[in-house]
């Protein structure tokens, strides 16, 4: 009799991989449509199976242990290969399956609200959305289309432009990049907190409030302030959150001022409770942009080409909306009128 395979439960592996990718049990639960407690339970089961701690649980986030990081890389690769093989097999009998990999917040606030219109118009294309922030290897990861932000290879950026601590892809061989949006960061806070502190007429006044930081862009405040000739506060006051969506939620809950890509504000459900209290006279574009990534090896597939054309049209409409100022005008602007253009 063959020896029993020493394999962990697949549900535990999926839960761990999602939590490790997001560095958040909450976001993993949202992706897998379960409770945070269910993710925590599956991770504990996997840790018991392995006899190893995979996470260090901190106050507001989780970090991988060295063993967790090693195991995550293996799980990520194997799950991607399994998903890609499954998708190829299913395409033979059920039409096209399209795997879309997106950054968490742009996926949640921009892509997902629009996706129903696409799937209704193209019922033969099954879209599967996954999210993480790591640089992709589009062939090895089995990704058909991706949405990422970062500096474009070969493009020159000015030294004073705020940097982006993310890389688009691991390797560019065969990868095509279509521009979606510029990355323009704006400070955002709750209208209630702004009313309590009074109108903000200068950058110095803005810095009297706690600053909300994001782990995915840890140097955003520093670079944004330096681009305006202002030194960051000696003590980094404020709180640290994993992603822009959580930072937006913290701002909505009056915890301080978050620095957010302007394109994300349109789709945030609590936008009417937020305001941009101050912005520089000239928009500060970051040293990088949002791109739609495809690979030349399958860019001519009907599903990929159709989805690409649709995303580019939606992005053009969003750019026009942002440039029109329809989401607010001037200092201390609110987003009460913000809404989807899809």
KEFIDREN-765427 format. One record per residue (C-alpha): x, y, z. Coordinates in Angstrom, 2 decimals. Example, Ala and Ser with C-alpha at 12.3 -4.5 7.8 and 13.67 -1.06 7.14 Angstrom:
2
east, north, up
12.30, -4.50, 7.80;
13.67, -1.06, 7.14;
END
This chain:
342
east, north, up
0.00, 0.00, 0.00;
1.29, 3.42, -0.92;
2.26, 5.73, 1.91;
-0.28, 8.38, 2.90;
0.61, 11.80, 1.51;
1.62, 14.27, 4.19;
-0.56, 17.11, 2.91;
-2.37, 19.84, 4.87;
-6.09, 20.59, 4.39;
-6.61, 22.65, 1.23;
-9.02, 25.03, 3.01;
-6.36, 25.82, 5.60;
-3.78, 26.42, 2.88;
-6.12, 28.76, 0.98;
-6.93, 30.69, 4.16;
-3.25, 31.00, 5.08;
-2.23, 32.07, 1.58;
-4.86, 34.81, 1.46;
-4.01, 36.06, 4.96;
-0.29, 36.05, 4.17;
-0.78, 37.82, 0.85;
-2.89, 40.57, 2.40;
-1.05, 40.60, 5.73;
-4.56, 40.81, 7.11;
-7.08, 38.24, 8.36;
-9.88, 40.75, 7.68;
-9.03, 41.18, 3.99;
-8.51, 37.44, 3.60;
-11.98, 36.87, 5.02;
-13.45, 39.40, 2.57;
-11.76, 37.70, -0.37;
-12.91, 34.19, 0.60;
-16.39, 35.34, 1.74;
-16.02, 33.95, 5.26;
-15.66, 35.47, 8.72;
-12.39, 36.66, 10.20;
-12.81, 33.99, 12.87;
-12.97, 31.30, 10.20;
-9.66, 32.48, 8.73;
-8.08, 32.53, 12.19;
-9.34, 28.99, 12.88;
-7.93, 27.61, 9.61;
-4.57, 29.27, 10.23;
-4.40, 27.75, 13.72;
-5.21, 24.34, 12.24;
-2.40, 24.72, 9.72;
0.05, 25.87, 12.40;
-0.90, 22.82, 14.49;
-0.45, 20.53, 11.47;
3.00, 21.97, 10.72;
4.10, 22.43, 14.31;
5.28, 25.93, 13.38;
4.10, 29.46, 14.03;
3.34, 31.13, 10.70;
2.29, 34.59, 11.87;
3.29, 37.13, 14.47;
0.08, 38.85, 15.55;
0.60, 42.56, 16.18;
-1.86, 45.20, 17.40;
-3.33, 46.17, 14.02;
-1.82, 43.71, 11.56;
-0.07, 40.37, 11.20;
3.43, 39.64, 9.94;
4.88, 36.39, 8.68;
7.50, 34.53, 10.65;
10.54, 33.28, 8.69;
8.87, 29.87, 8.47;
5.63, 31.53, 7.41;
7.34, 33.47, 4.63;
9.01, 30.33, 3.29;
5.74, 28.38, 3.40;
3.78, 31.25, 1.83;
6.04, 31.36, -1.22;
5.54, 27.63, -1.75;
1.76, 27.84, -1.25;
1.45, 30.88, -3.53;
3.29, 29.16, -6.35;
1.46, 25.85, -6.04;
-2.01, 27.40, -5.75;
-1.32, 29.57, -8.80;
-0.24, 26.52, -10.79;
-3.32, 24.60, -9.65;
-5.63, 27.50, -10.55;
-4.02, 27.95, -13.95;
-4.29, 24.23, -14.76;
-7.91, 24.19, -13.60;
-8.77, 27.21, -15.71;
-7.17, 25.73, -18.83;
-9.18, 22.53, -18.39;
-12.45, 24.37, -17.77;
-12.02, 26.57, -20.84;
-12.39, 23.51, -23.04;
-15.98, 22.92, -21.92;
-17.30, 26.16, -20.46;
-16.01, 28.96, -22.63;
-13.45, 31.48, -21.45;
-12.15, 31.86, -17.90;
-10.25, 35.08, -17.23;
-7.96, 35.39, -14.20;
-7.56, 39.01, -13.09;
-5.01, 39.88, -10.41;
-5.44, 43.32, -8.85;
-4.19, 45.39, -5.96;
-6.68, 45.05, -3.08;
-8.04, 48.60, -2.82;
-8.21, 49.49, -6.52;
-9.91, 46.14, -7.03;
-12.45, 46.71, -4.28;
-13.22, 50.37, -4.96;
-12.76, 50.70, -8.73;
-12.90, 47.33, -10.50;
-15.55, 45.40, -8.56;
-18.33, 48.06, -8.73;
-17.98, 48.03, -12.53;
-17.50, 44.32, -13.11;
-21.18, 43.34, -13.09;
-21.75, 45.41, -16.22;
-18.93, 43.58, -18.00;
-20.06, 40.09, -17.02;
-23.65, 40.90, -18.02;
-22.49, 42.04, -21.46;
-20.09, 39.08, -21.89;
-21.75, 36.09, -20.26;
-19.42, 33.63, -21.99;
-16.43, 35.08, -20.07;
-16.06, 33.96, -16.46;
-13.96, 36.52, -14.58;
-12.06, 35.39, -11.49;
-10.55, 38.18, -9.42;
-7.69, 37.64, -6.97;
-5.76, 40.32, -5.14;
-2.30, 40.88, -3.69;
0.44, 43.51, -3.78;
3.51, 41.49, -4.71;
5.30, 41.87, -8.07;
3.91, 39.35, -10.55;
5.50, 36.80, -12.81;
2.55, 36.69, -15.17;
3.48, 33.41, -16.83;
4.50, 31.52, -13.70;
1.55, 32.87, -11.70;
-1.00, 31.99, -14.36;
-2.42, 35.53, -14.51;
-4.25, 36.70, -17.64;
-4.66, 40.38, -16.71;
-3.34, 42.44, -13.79;
-3.84, 45.92, -12.35;
-0.75, 47.29, -10.65;
0.84, 50.60, -9.64;
4.51, 51.45, -9.86;
7.26, 52.94, -12.02;
7.26, 51.84, -15.65;
10.49, 50.23, -16.81;
12.54, 52.64, -18.93;
10.50, 55.71, -18.02;
12.35, 58.63, -16.43;
10.87, 60.31, -13.37;
11.84, 63.56, -11.67;
13.74, 63.23, -8.42;
11.18, 65.32, -6.53;
8.25, 63.09, -7.49;
6.92, 61.03, -4.56;
8.14, 57.46, -4.85;
6.07, 54.28, -4.97;
7.35, 51.36, -2.89;
5.91, 48.77, -5.26;
7.16, 46.99, -8.39;
4.88, 46.18, -11.30;
6.28, 42.78, -12.31;
9.17, 40.47, -11.49;
10.25, 40.36, -15.14;
9.10, 42.28, -18.19;
9.63, 39.60, -20.86;
6.51, 39.71, -23.05;
4.53, 41.96, -20.67;
2.45, 44.81, -22.14;
1.45, 47.79, -19.97;
-1.49, 50.11, -20.70;
-1.73, 53.33, -18.68;
-4.86, 53.61, -16.53;
-4.38, 56.50, -14.08;
-1.68, 58.77, -12.72;
-0.99, 58.26, -9.03;
-1.85, 61.58, -7.37;
-1.94, 61.45, -3.57;
-4.26, 63.77, -1.64;
-4.76, 64.15, 2.13;
-8.15, 62.91, 3.34;
-9.85, 63.28, 6.71;
-13.36, 63.10, 8.11;
-15.53, 66.16, 7.74;
-16.26, 66.00, 11.48;
-12.58, 66.06, 12.42;
-12.01, 68.92, 10.00;
-14.91, 70.88, 11.53;
-13.47, 70.37, 15.00;
-10.01, 71.57, 13.93;
-11.20, 74.47, 11.80;
-10.30, 75.22, 8.15;
-6.80, 74.16, 7.10;
-5.02, 76.88, 5.14;
-1.45, 75.58, 5.10;
0.61, 72.42, 5.12;
1.84, 73.23, 8.62;
-1.75, 73.30, 9.88;
-2.40, 69.95, 8.20;
0.52, 68.40, 10.09;
-1.02, 69.25, 13.46;
-3.33, 66.26, 12.96;
-2.27, 62.60, 13.40;
-0.99, 61.07, 10.16;
-2.41, 57.75, 8.99;
0.23, 55.57, 7.31;
-0.17, 52.50, 5.07;
2.16, 49.51, 5.20;
1.93, 49.02, 1.42;
3.28, 52.58, 0.85;
5.32, 53.24, 4.02;
7.18, 56.29, 2.66;
4.19, 58.04, 1.10;
3.92, 60.85, 3.66;
7.68, 61.40, 3.75;
8.02, 61.66, -0.03;
4.88, 63.75, -0.48;
6.05, 66.28, 2.11;
9.60, 66.42, 0.77;
8.26, 67.08, -2.74;
6.78, 70.28, -1.30;
9.97, 71.26, 0.49;
8.66, 70.25, 3.91;
10.53, 67.97, 6.27;
8.50, 65.09, 7.72;
7.65, 65.44, 11.43;
10.50, 64.36, 13.69;
8.17, 61.92, 15.40;
5.95, 60.02, 12.98;
2.66, 60.74, 14.70;
-0.33, 58.67, 13.73;
-1.29, 55.08, 13.00;
-0.15, 52.37, 10.60;
-2.60, 50.33, 8.52;
-2.13, 47.64, 5.90;
-3.84, 49.04, 2.80;
-5.49, 52.18, 1.48;
-9.01, 50.85, 2.12;
-8.27, 50.40, 5.81;
-6.59, 53.80, 5.90;
-9.73, 55.34, 4.37;
-11.84, 53.64, 7.01;
-9.56, 55.01, 9.73;
-9.91, 58.51, 8.29;
-13.68, 58.10, 8.16;
-13.59, 57.15, 11.86;
-11.86, 60.48, 12.69;
-8.47, 58.95, 13.56;
-6.41, 61.43, 11.52;
-5.36, 62.35, 7.99;
-4.71, 59.64, 5.38;
-2.75, 60.13, 2.16;
-4.77, 58.43, -0.57;
-4.57, 58.11, -4.38;
-7.25, 60.47, -5.67;
-8.65, 57.88, -8.06;
-9.74, 55.71, -5.10;
-11.99, 58.33, -3.53;
-14.72, 58.13, -6.16;
-15.73, 54.58, -5.28;
-15.30, 54.60, -1.50;
-18.70, 53.96, 0.18;
-18.05, 56.53, 2.93;
-16.84, 59.25, 0.56;
-19.62, 61.64, 1.59;
-18.16, 61.74, 5.12;
-14.65, 62.64, 3.91;
-12.96, 65.83, 2.79;
-9.68, 66.89, 1.21;
-8.68, 69.61, 3.69;
-5.71, 70.94, 1.72;
-3.89, 70.26, -1.52;
-0.82, 71.78, -3.21;
-1.32, 74.38, -5.93;
-0.02, 71.89, -8.52;
-0.95, 68.21, -8.42;
1.98, 66.05, -7.32;
2.18, 63.02, -9.58;
4.03, 60.09, -8.09;
6.98, 58.37, -9.75;
4.75, 55.64, -11.11;
1.26, 55.08, -12.45;
-1.58, 52.54, -12.44;
-1.28, 50.10, -15.34;
-3.24, 47.27, -16.88;
-0.79, 44.44, -17.54;
-1.21, 41.67, -20.09;
1.20, 39.17, -21.60;
1.90, 38.93, -25.31;
1.61, 35.14, -25.20;
-2.15, 35.36, -24.68;
-3.06, 39.01, -25.33;
-4.86, 37.99, -28.54;
-7.24, 35.68, -26.71;
-10.76, 36.98, -27.21;
-11.48, 37.21, -23.47;
-8.25, 39.08, -22.73;
-8.69, 41.52, -25.62;
-12.34, 42.18, -24.74;
-11.57, 42.77, -21.07;
-8.61, 45.02, -21.91;
-10.70, 47.21, -24.21;
-13.42, 47.50, -21.57;
-11.01, 48.42, -18.75;
-9.34, 51.09, -20.89;
-12.73, 52.66, -21.67;
-13.67, 52.67, -17.98;
-10.32, 54.18, -17.05;
-10.75, 56.94, -19.62;
-14.16, 57.80, -18.12;
-12.66, 57.85, -14.62;
-9.82, 60.13, -15.69;
-12.35, 62.53, -17.21;
-14.40, 62.44, -13.99;
-11.39, 63.22, -11.80;
-10.10, 65.96, -14.09;
-13.54, 67.58, -14.25;
-13.45, 68.16, -10.50;
-16.90, 66.59, -10.18;
-15.84, 65.05, -6.89;
-15.24, 68.42, -5.21;
-13.64, 71.78, -5.77;
-11.13, 73.86, -3.84;
-9.87, 73.64, -0.30;
-11.73, 71.65, 2.35;
-13.64, 69.93, -0.45;
-16.03, 67.13, 0.42;
-17.00, 64.10, -1.65;
-20.74, 64.16, -1.07;
-21.33, 64.15, -4.84;
-18.91, 61.32, -5.60;
-20.34, 58.34, -7.42;
-19.51, 55.60, -9.88;
-19.29, 56.40, -13.55;
-19.84, 52.79, -14.54;
END
